[in-house]
Amino acid sequence: MLLVIWTATLLVAVLVAANSKVKYFDPKNVLHQSALSLSFDKSLVDALSKLNLDLAGSVIHFQQGDCFCQAIAQSHINSVEKLAENKQFKNIIINVDEHKSLIRFIPSVPAVAVIDKANKLRYFGPYSSGMFCNQGDGLVEPFIKNWQTAATGATIISQSQGCYCNLSEL
């Protein structure tokens, strides 16, 4: 009986600790409000273009040095990078610590953007949702796999919960 109580207590403690790390990707709804603008897609691509990067046909990985969730999601990030390479996309890694002007677009990290070969934003948001941000919960993969599918605008995911480091808190 003591073993059952100990196991149950340990399980509850693990669940409480895990839930304390779950955060909203866009906790202040700044991205959500910005994405309502018809010019958001172009504004983000223009801001990235100022970094003198060749953006057409790229997957842009936004990171921040002190983000614990970056380590948690690293295997998923690696699989997204491999998928991008297989689909002839360039992988570009941007550390937001070095490009603070981008923080107005990026509420949390790890985050990712897909820019198609016509230089149009197709996806922007988290890699995935859920506590461990793993491949089974991936949000970005369909936008890399099906980049040729006609789209009228980008898909912006702002209302996701998972392991994210909110940039406004750093």
C-alpha positions as CSV (number, residue, x, y, z in Angstrom):
1,M,0.0,0.0,0.0
2,L,2.8,2.4,0.8
3,L,4.4,1.7,-2.6
4,V,1.1,2.7,-4.3
5,I,0.8,5.9,-2.3
6,W,4.5,6.8,-3.1
7,T,4.0,6.0,-6.8
8,A,0.8,8.1,-6.9
9,T,2.5,11.0,-5.1
10,L,5.5,10.9,-7.5
11,L,3.2,10.8,-10.5
12,V,1.2,13.8,-9.3
13,A,4.5,15.7,-8.6
14,V,5.7,15.0,-12.1
15,L,2.4,16.1,-13.7
16,V,2.4,19.3,-11.7
17,A,6.0,20.1,-12.6
18,A,5.3,19.4,-16.3
19,N,2.2,21.6,-16.3
20,S,4.1,24.5,-14.8
21,K,6.3,24.5,-18.0
22,V,3.4,24.6,-20.4
23,K,2.9,28.1,-21.8
24,Y,1.0,29.8,-24.5
25,F,3.1,30.5,-27.6
26,D,1.6,34.0,-27.8
27,P,0.6,34.8,-24.2
28,K,-0.2,38.5,-24.8
29,N,-1.9,37.9,-28.1
30,V,0.5,40.3,-29.8
31,L,1.2,37.9,-32.7
32,H,-2.5,37.0,-33.0
33,Q,-3.5,40.7,-33.3
34,S,-0.6,41.5,-35.7
35,A,-1.5,38.5,-37.9
36,L,-4.9,40.0,-38.5
37,S,-3.3,42.6,-40.7
38,L,-3.2,41.8,-44.4
39,S,0.3,43.2,-44.5
40,F,1.7,40.9,-41.7
41,D,3.2,38.3,-44.1
42,K,5.0,40.9,-46.1
43,S,6.2,42.8,-43.0
44,L,7.8,39.7,-41.5
45,V,9.5,38.8,-44.8
46,D,10.7,42.4,-45.2
47,A,12.1,42.4,-41.7
48,L,14.0,39.1,-42.4
49,S,15.2,40.5,-45.7
50,K,17.0,43.3,-43.8
51,L,19.3,40.6,-42.5
52,N,20.7,40.1,-46.0
53,L,19.5,36.5,-46.3
54,D,18.4,34.7,-49.4
55,L,14.9,33.8,-48.1
56,A,13.3,32.2,-51.1
57,G,12.8,28.5,-50.4
58,S,13.9,28.5,-46.8
59,V,12.9,27.3,-43.4
60,I,13.9,29.8,-40.7
61,H,14.5,28.5,-37.3
62,F,14.2,31.1,-34.5
63,Q,16.2,30.3,-31.3
64,Q,17.3,32.0,-28.1
65,G,20.4,31.0,-26.2
66,D,18.9,30.4,-22.7
67,C,15.8,28.6,-23.7
68,F,15.4,25.2,-22.0
69,C,12.5,24.3,-24.4
70,Q,15.0,24.5,-27.2
71,A,16.8,21.5,-25.8
72,I,13.5,19.7,-25.2
73,A,12.4,20.2,-28.9
74,Q,15.9,19.6,-30.4
75,S,15.1,16.2,-31.9
76,H,12.0,17.6,-33.5
77,I,13.9,20.6,-34.8
78,N,16.5,18.3,-36.3
79,S,13.8,16.3,-38.1
80,V,12.3,19.5,-39.5
81,E,15.7,20.5,-40.7
82,K,16.1,17.1,-42.5
83,L,12.6,17.4,-44.0
84,A,13.5,20.8,-45.3
85,E,16.7,19.6,-46.9
86,N,14.8,16.7,-48.5
87,K,12.4,19.2,-50.0
88,Q,15.2,21.4,-51.3
89,F,14.7,24.1,-48.7
90,K,17.5,26.0,-47.1
91,N,17.7,26.0,-43.3
92,I,18.5,29.3,-41.7
93,I,19.0,29.6,-38.0
94,I,18.4,33.0,-36.4
95,N,19.3,33.6,-32.8
96,V,16.9,36.3,-31.6
97,D,19.5,37.5,-29.0
98,E,21.5,38.8,-32.0
99,H,18.5,40.3,-33.9
100,K,16.4,42.0,-31.3
101,S,14.4,43.9,-33.9
102,L,12.6,40.6,-34.8
103,I,11.2,40.1,-31.3
104,R,8.2,42.3,-32.2
105,F,7.2,39.4,-34.5
106,I,8.2,36.5,-32.4
107,P,6.4,36.0,-29.1
108,S,8.2,32.8,-28.1
109,V,10.9,30.4,-29.1
110,P,11.5,27.9,-30.5
111,A,9.7,29.2,-33.5
112,V,9.8,28.5,-37.2
113,A,8.9,30.2,-40.5
114,V,8.5,28.6,-43.9
115,I,9.1,30.9,-46.9
116,D,8.3,29.2,-50.2
117,K,10.4,29.4,-53.4
118,A,8.3,32.5,-54.6
119,N,9.5,34.3,-51.4
120,K,6.0,34.1,-49.8
121,L,5.5,33.3,-46.1
122,R,3.6,30.0,-45.9
123,Y,3.8,29.3,-42.1
124,F,4.9,31.0,-39.0
125,G,4.6,29.8,-35.4
126,P,5.8,27.0,-33.1
127,Y,7.2,23.7,-34.4
128,S,4.6,21.9,-32.4
129,S,2.3,21.9,-29.5
130,G,2.3,19.9,-26.3
131,M,4.7,19.7,-23.4
132,F,7.5,17.9,-25.1
133,C,7.1,19.5,-28.6
134,N,7.9,16.3,-30.4
135,Q,7.4,15.1,-33.9
136,G,4.0,13.5,-33.3
137,D,2.6,16.9,-32.5
138,G,4.3,18.8,-35.4
139,L,2.5,21.8,-36.9
140,V,5.1,22.9,-39.5
141,E,5.7,19.8,-41.5
142,P,2.7,20.0,-43.8
143,F,3.8,23.5,-44.9
144,I,7.2,22.1,-46.0
145,K,5.8,18.9,-47.6
146,N,3.0,20.7,-49.5
147,W,4.6,24.1,-50.2
148,Q,3.4,24.0,-53.9
149,T,-0.3,23.9,-52.8
150,A,-1.9,27.2,-53.7
151,A,-2.3,29.5,-50.7
152,T,-3.9,32.9,-50.3
153,G,-1.8,33.8,-47.3
154,A,0.3,32.4,-44.6
155,T,-0.9,30.2,-41.7
156,I,0.1,31.9,-38.5
157,I,-0.2,29.8,-35.4
158,S,-0.4,31.8,-32.2
159,Q,-2.8,30.0,-30.0
160,S,-0.8,26.9,-29.1
161,Q,0.3,25.6,-25.8
162,G,3.6,23.8,-25.1
163,C,7.1,24.2,-23.9
164,Y,8.0,27.7,-25.1
165,C,10.3,30.5,-23.8
166,N,8.3,33.7,-24.0
167,L,10.5,36.4,-25.2
168,S,8.7,39.1,-23.3
169,E,9.7,37.4,-20.1
170,L,13.4,37.1,-20.9
